[in-house]
Amino acid sequence: MAGDVKNVTSAEWDNEVLNAKGLVMVDFWATWCGPCRMVAPVVEKLAGEYDGRVKVLKLNTDENPDIASKQGIMGIPTLMFFKDGNKVDQVVGAVPEGSLRSKLDALLG
């Protein structure tokens, strides 16, 4: 079951991420990025499994370079985790589903 993965823009960033309560996972990606396409189905699957516990967002770095720059994105895909608006962790590169699941479980603690 695919979860609700919302595309977020610079205009929505503060409201959707920084002002959000609870755990938010943001997938920083771009259309030309092969590893991003590999991670996308995993992100969607986890969004379904963690629905109601984790808000899952995607941010296109080409369309929203200001946020990518502010967050110090040096490579994509980068998965960044925010809790109550504060960055608590990040993963760079295409990582296995189990690694992301373990990270989410630990952050939900």
Backbone as ProteinMPNN parsed JSONL, in Angstrom:
{"seq_chain_A": "MAGDVKNVTSAEWDNEVLNAKGLVMVDFWATWCGPCRMVAPVVEKLAGEYDGRVKVLKLNTDENPDIASKQGIMGIPTLMFFKDGNKVDQVVGAVPEGSLRSKLDALLG", "coords_chain_A": {"N_chain_A": [[0.848, -1.186, 0.0], [0.684, 2.088, -0.96], [1.749, 5.041, 0.598], [0.787, 8.388, 1.537], [2.647, 10.544, -0.062], [3.765, 13.682, -0.14], [4.613, 16.276, -2.383], [6.693, 18.936, -1.642], [7.24, 22.469, -1.602], [9.42, 25.373, -1.704], [7.843, 27.487, -0.779], [6.075, 26.201, 0.894], [7.637, 25.032, 2.802], [8.292, 25.954, 5.537], [5.777, 25.731, 6.857], [5.061, 23.013, 6.38], [7.269, 21.53, 7.303], [9.103, 22.815, 9.255], [7.267, 23.871, 11.095], [5.833, 21.684, 11.77], [4.401, 19.173, 13.862], [5.711, 16.328, 15.519], [7.269, 13.534, 13.739], [8.975, 14.074, 10.713], [9.863, 13.035, 7.495], [11.938, 13.921, 4.913], [12.484, 13.62, 1.524], [14.997, 14.529, -0.453], [15.421, 15.146, -3.803], [15.907, 14.72, -7.423], [14.806, 14.82, -10.846], [16.628, 13.786, -12.709], [18.237, 12.092, -11.314], [19.469, 8.964, -10.83], [19.879, 7.172, -8.516], [17.976, 8.39, -6.866], [15.589, 7.643, -8.053], [15.692, 4.974, -7.46], [15.34, 4.931, -4.71], [12.843, 6.073, -4.364], [10.484, 4.248, -4.566], [10.798, 2.845, -2.172], [10.597, 4.863, -0.256], [7.922, 5.572, -0.693], [6.643, 3.173, 0.018], [7.323, 2.984, 2.754], [6.031, 5.26, 3.639], [3.403, 4.461, 3.511], [3.402, 2.344, 5.383], [4.065, 3.675, 7.739], [2.074, 5.476, 8.026], [0.273, 8.066, 9.556], [2.008, 8.153, 11.657], [4.422, 9.118, 10.758], [5.198, 11.899, 8.82], [5.626, 12.126, 5.402], [7.566, 13.621, 2.979], [8.533, 14.982, -0.246], [11.119, 16.795, -1.812], [11.974, 18.548, -4.605], [15.115, 19.229, -5.613], [16.08, 20.695, -7.765], [13.998, 22.381, -8.433], [13.63, 23.775, -6.119], [16.002, 25.198, -5.085], [16.829, 26.925, -3.064], [15.992, 25.925, -0.555], [17.343, 23.477, -0.54], [19.951, 24.429, -0.478], [19.945, 25.882, 1.979], [19.633, 23.761, 3.717], [21.963, 22.455, 3.416], [22.415, 20.488, 1.469], [24.428, 18.286, -0.168], [24.589, 16.135, -1.823], [22.425, 13.949, -3.655], [20.239, 11.098, -3.595], [19.097, 12.615, -0.549], [17.894, 11.876, 2.574], [16.199, 13.469, 5.009], [15.524, 13.927, 8.434], [13.167, 15.312, 10.577], [12.125, 16.398, 13.768], [9.494, 17.708, 15.423], [10.033, 20.086, 14.057], [12.786, 20.371, 14.203], [15.914, 19.438, 12.846], [16.947, 16.142, 13.085], [18.337, 13.994, 12.088], [19.997, 12.482, 9.221], [20.288, 10.821, 6.046], [22.42, 10.008, 3.428], [22.402, 9.138, 0.051], [21.472, 6.089, -1.748], [19.953, 3.987, 0.286], [19.355, 0.805, 1.908], [16.023, -0.521, 2.411], [15.603, -1.653, 4.968], [17.447, -0.268, 6.563], [16.385, 2.322, 6.569], [13.931, 1.812, 7.781], [14.778, 0.973, 10.333], [15.933, 3.349, 11.237], [13.689, 5.073, 11.285], [12.114, 3.725, 13.205], [13.774, 3.983, 15.457], [13.813, 6.778, 15.746], [11.149, 7.282, 16.244], [10.934, 6.021, 18.589]], "CA_chain_A": [[0.0, 0.0, 0.0], [1.467, 3.323, -1.049], [1.297, 6.082, 1.511], [0.628, 9.722, 0.976], [3.91, 11.274, -0.123], [3.446, 14.988, -0.705], [5.706, 17.117, -2.877], [6.703, 20.207, -0.924], [7.997, 23.519, -2.279], [10.012, 26.382, -0.816], [6.772, 28.276, -0.18], [5.386, 25.393, 1.902], [8.636, 24.414, 3.676], [8.144, 26.292, 6.958], [4.532, 25.173, 7.374], [5.031, 21.552, 6.282], [8.398, 20.874, 7.973], [9.598, 23.491, 10.458], [6.18, 24.085, 12.052], [5.116, 20.418, 11.94], [4.57, 18.413, 15.112], [6.015, 14.927, 15.266], [8.379, 13.159, 12.872], [8.829, 14.345, 9.274], [10.963, 12.555, 6.666], [11.957, 14.649, 3.641], [13.318, 13.025, 0.476], [15.532, 15.526, -1.39], [15.635, 14.39, -5.027], [15.792, 15.418, -8.711], [14.328, 13.904, -11.881], [17.751, 13.191, -13.437], [19.039, 11.318, -10.353], [19.177, 7.536, -10.842], [19.672, 6.641, -7.164], [16.714, 8.941, -6.332], [14.519, 6.795, -8.585], [15.767, 3.696, -6.75], [14.862, 5.141, -3.342], [11.447, 6.54, -4.375], [9.48, 3.244, -4.173], [11.006, 2.516, -0.762], [10.021, 5.987, 0.49], [6.466, 5.455, -0.802], [6.229, 2.012, 0.816], [7.427, 3.341, 4.167], [4.984, 6.253, 3.911], [2.194, 3.688, 3.78], [3.563, 1.579, 6.616], [4.163, 4.572, 8.893], [1.003, 6.458, 7.894], [-0.275, 8.49, 10.838], [3.095, 8.29, 12.63], [5.495, 9.881, 10.121], [4.813, 12.675, 7.642], [6.651, 11.891, 4.392], [7.553, 14.666, 1.953], [9.595, 14.983, -1.244], [11.449, 18.144, -2.272], [12.79, 18.541, -5.817], [16.197, 20.187, -5.371], [16.231, 21.573, -8.927], [12.909, 23.367, -8.409], [13.667, 24.483, -4.831], [17.414, 25.222, -4.707], [17.046, 27.702, -1.842], [15.857, 25.032, 0.601], [18.455, 22.528, -0.621], [21.137, 25.16, -0.036], [19.8, 26.154, 3.414], [19.765, 22.504, 4.464], [23.311, 21.933, 3.205], [22.371, 19.278, 0.652], [25.619, 18.179, -1.008], [24.364, 15.04, -2.753], [21.089, 13.382, -3.581], [19.179, 11.437, -2.645], [19.319, 12.815, 0.879], [16.682, 11.762, 3.379], [16.407, 14.242, 6.22], [14.497, 13.656, 9.436], [12.88, 16.438, 11.465], [11.193, 16.1, 14.853], [8.954, 18.971, 15.934], [10.665, 21.2, 13.361], [14.242, 20.36, 14.348], [16.598, 18.353, 12.146], [17.501, 15.196, 14.057], [19.186, 12.995, 11.438], [19.913, 12.445, 7.767], [20.944, 9.718, 5.344], [22.757, 10.413, 2.059], [22.594, 8.016, -0.855], [20.442, 5.058, -1.826], [20.17, 3.044, 1.379], [18.359, -0.27, 1.924], [14.768, -0.305, 3.126], [15.771, -2.012, 6.375], [18.162, 0.815, 7.25], [15.443, 3.431, 6.782], [12.943, 1.355, 8.76], [15.435, 1.008, 11.645], [16.084, 4.757, 11.618], [12.357, 5.583, 11.646], [11.718, 3.111, 14.48], [14.581, 4.597, 16.515], [13.392, 8.17, 15.936], [9.806, 7.266, 16.848], [11.304, 5.56, 19.925]], "C_chain_A": [[0.89, 1.245, 0.0], [0.877, 4.362, -0.101], [1.174, 7.406, 0.794], [1.957, 10.457, 1.069], [3.62, 12.583, -0.847], [4.715, 15.674, -1.206], [5.592, 18.469, -2.197], [7.59, 21.192, -1.683], [8.587, 24.474, -1.241], [8.931, 27.16, -0.076], [6.079, 27.527, 0.958], [6.324, 24.871, 2.998], [8.395, 24.684, 5.152], [6.913, 25.617, 7.558], [4.569, 23.651, 7.438], [6.122, 20.857, 7.098], [8.738, 21.55, 9.302], [8.522, 23.718, 11.515], [5.396, 22.811, 12.336], [5.408, 19.804, 13.302], [4.851, 16.966, 14.739], [7.163, 14.751, 14.284], [8.045, 13.404, 11.405], [10.077, 13.811, 8.571], [10.858, 13.261, 5.319], [12.962, 13.987, 2.703], [13.721, 14.142, -0.488], [15.97, 14.777, -2.64], [15.627, 15.308, -6.252], [15.44, 14.374, -9.775], [15.464, 13.163, -12.581], [18.565, 12.213, -12.589], [18.603, 9.848, -10.313], [18.959, 6.939, -9.459], [18.383, 7.167, -6.509], [15.542, 8.081, -6.787], [14.521, 5.429, -7.909], [15.158, 3.806, -5.349], [13.359, 5.463, -3.309], [10.422, 5.469, -3.989], [9.586, 2.836, -2.706], [10.375, 3.599, 0.114], [8.498, 5.889, 0.47], [5.94, 4.296, 0.034], [6.244, 2.345, 2.306], [6.364, 4.371, 4.56], [3.673, 5.544, 4.227], [2.254, 2.964, 5.111], [3.547, 2.464, 7.864], [3.097, 5.676, 8.855], [0.404, 6.779, 9.263], [0.786, 8.678, 11.912], [4.241, 9.14, 12.098], [4.913, 10.609, 8.913], [5.954, 12.537, 6.64], [6.483, 12.889, 3.255], [8.7, 14.453, 0.975], [9.842, 16.433, -1.656], [12.403, 18.027, -3.454], [13.848, 19.64, -5.673], [16.422, 21.135, -6.545], [15.193, 22.693, -8.91], [12.93, 24.234, -7.153], [15.101, 24.573, -4.309], [17.684, 25.989, -3.411], [16.967, 26.823, -0.595], [17.003, 24.026, 0.619], [19.737, 23.18, -0.104], [21.097, 25.412, 1.471], [20.031, 24.908, 4.254], [21.115, 21.835, 4.233], [23.353, 20.642, 2.392], [23.563, 19.285, -0.307], [25.482, 17.086, -2.056], [22.955, 14.518, -2.578], [21.128, 11.946, -4.077], [19.718, 11.665, -1.231], [17.964, 12.701, 1.555], [16.971, 12.437, 4.712], [15.221, 14.028, 7.156], [14.39, 14.834, 10.391], [11.892, 15.976, 12.522], [10.787, 17.424, 15.474], [9.707, 20.171, 15.353], [12.174, 21.257, 13.434], [14.847, 19.18, 13.603], [17.257, 17.443, 13.172], [18.423, 14.164, 13.416], [19.083, 13.149, 9.927], [20.679, 11.25, 7.236], [21.194, 10.196, 3.923], [23.004, 9.164, 1.229], [21.434, 7.045, -0.823], [20.747, 4.004, -0.763], [19.067, 1.985, 1.36], [17.139, 0.08, 2.773], [14.913, -0.579, 4.624], [16.471, -0.928, 7.18], [17.231, 1.98, 7.552], [14.4, 3.058, 7.824], [13.537, 1.419, 10.177], [15.568, 2.443, 12.152], [14.748, 5.345, 12.056], [11.919, 5.028, 12.999], [12.467, 3.75, 15.646], [14.114, 6.021, 16.803], [11.993, 8.265, 16.534], [9.894, 6.836, 18.306], [10.177, 5.317, 20.857]], "O_chain_A": [[1.743, 1.412, 0.872], [-0.339, 4.53, -0.017], [1.428, 7.514, -0.406], [2.345, 10.931, 2.136], [3.272, 12.585, -2.028], [5.751, 15.656, -0.542], [4.52, 19.075, -2.178], [8.564, 20.8, -2.324], [8.284, 24.383, -0.052], [9.077, 27.46, 1.109], [5.555, 28.149, 1.882], [5.863, 24.331, 4.004], [8.302, 23.745, 5.942], [6.985, 25.009, 8.626], [4.154, 23.061, 8.435], [5.933, 19.723, 7.54], [8.667, 20.918, 10.356], [8.827, 23.753, 12.707], [4.403, 22.845, 13.063], [6.519, 19.905, 13.822], [4.302, 16.443, 13.77], [7.929, 15.68, 14.026], [6.989, 13.003, 10.915], [11.202, 14.091, 8.986], [9.818, 13.208, 4.662], [14.133, 13.818, 3.042], [12.891, 14.642, -1.247], [16.799, 13.871, -2.558], [15.375, 16.508, -6.142], [15.741, 13.19, -9.618], [15.279, 12.023, -13.006], [19.486, 11.574, -13.097], [17.518, 9.525, -9.83], [17.954, 6.263, -9.239], [17.771, 6.475, -5.695], [14.617, 7.817, -6.018], [13.474, 4.792, -7.795], [14.529, 2.863, -4.869], [12.683, 5.154, -2.328], [9.558, 5.743, -3.156], [8.579, 2.519, -2.072], [9.703, 3.296, 1.101], [7.85, 6.098, 1.495], [4.904, 4.421, 0.688], [5.3, 2.03, 3.031], [5.86, 4.352, 5.683], [2.923, 5.972, 5.104], [1.29, 2.964, 5.876], [3.069, 2.048, 8.919], [3.204, 6.679, 9.561], [0.071, 5.878, 10.032], [0.522, 9.28, 12.953], [4.945, 9.8, 12.862], [4.223, 10.01, 8.087], [7.111, 12.796, 6.972], [5.417, 12.995, 2.649], [9.708, 13.829, 1.308], [8.9, 17.207, -1.828], [13.499, 17.481, -3.33], [13.521, 20.826, -5.619], [16.9, 22.254, -6.355], [15.476, 23.817, -9.325], [12.32, 25.303, -7.123], [15.393, 24.084, -3.217], [18.675, 25.72, -2.734], [17.782, 26.961, 0.317], [17.572, 23.752, 1.676], [20.512, 22.554, 0.62], [22.087, 25.186, 2.166], [20.557, 24.984, 5.364], [21.384, 20.77, 4.788], [24.226, 19.801, 2.602], [23.692, 20.175, -1.148], [26.181, 17.106, -3.068], [22.363, 14.624, -1.504], [21.974, 11.609, -4.905], [20.656, 11.004, -0.784], [17.002, 13.354, 1.152], [17.869, 12.03, 5.448], [14.071, 13.958, 6.723], [15.389, 15.297, 10.943], [10.941, 15.254, 12.224], [11.623, 18.168, 15.986], [9.985, 21.143, 16.056], [12.788, 22.107, 12.791], [14.359, 18.055, 13.71], [18.025, 17.898, 14.02], [19.209, 13.523, 14.113], [18.207, 13.847, 9.416], [21.591, 10.735, 7.882], [20.291, 10.73, 3.278], [23.72, 8.253, 1.647], [20.532, 7.154, 0.008], [21.691, 3.226, -0.903], [17.972, 2.235, 0.857], [17.218, 0.865, 3.718], [14.402, 0.178, 5.449], [16.133, -0.693, 8.34], [17.273, 2.558, 8.638], [14.024, 3.885, 8.655], [12.871, 1.868, 11.11], [15.349, 2.722, 13.331], [14.672, 6.033, 13.074], [11.412, 5.768, 13.842], [11.881, 4.026, 16.693], [14.026, 6.427, 17.962], [11.684, 9.218, 17.249], [9.072, 7.214, 19.14], [10.397, 4.927, 22.003]]}, "name": "protein", "num_of_chains": 1, "seq": "MAGDVKNVTSAEWDNEVLNAKGLVMVDFWATWCGPCRMVAPVVEKLAGEYDGRVKVLKLNTDENPDIASKQGIMGIPTLMFFKDGNKVDQVVGAVPEGSLRSKLDALLG"}
